[in-house]
Amino acid sequence: MSVVHVSEEQLHEKLEKCIAGERLLIEHEGSRFSARIQHVGLFGVKVIPETEIKNSHRTPGDVEGVTVPYEEILELEVKGVVYSRLSDD
């Protein structure tokens, strides 16, 4: 898997073109978690945390997502390429 370092603006542009199901790395209130895109909106992305997907016993479509602002999204994975705002430090 290759990693491409991008700015927050470049990542936002990539997110605008995404469809449901793409993987994200999110940092919210000091915690990082991975999630899948449910819907890309004007002010943020509605996601379903992967832990919710793994632990759900509901039928598809019944899992309610949460909206996270664009600033909290650190990485986007599309077709084996990770677009990351994280530095290699």
HUTA-V890437 format. One record per backbone hydrogen bond with DSSP energy under -0.5 kcal/mol. CO is the residue of the C=O (numbers start at 1). NH is the residue of the N-H. If there is no record, write none. Layout:
co={CO CO}
nh={NH NH}
//
This chain:
co={2 3 4 7 8 9 10 11 12 13 14 15 19 22 23 24 25 25 26 26 28 31 33 34 35 36 37 39 39 43 44 45 45 46 46 47 47 48 49 49 50 51 52 53 59 62 66 66 68 69 70 72 72 74 75 76 76 77 78 80 81 81 82 82 83 84}
nh={82 5 84 11 12 13 14 15 16 17 17 18 22 37 77 35 74 75 28 33 31 28 26 50 24 48 21 41 46 70 41 47 68 38 39 49 66 36 52 53 54 55 56 56 62 64 47 68 45 72 73 27 74 85 25 78 83 23 81 2 78 83 4 84 76 6}
//
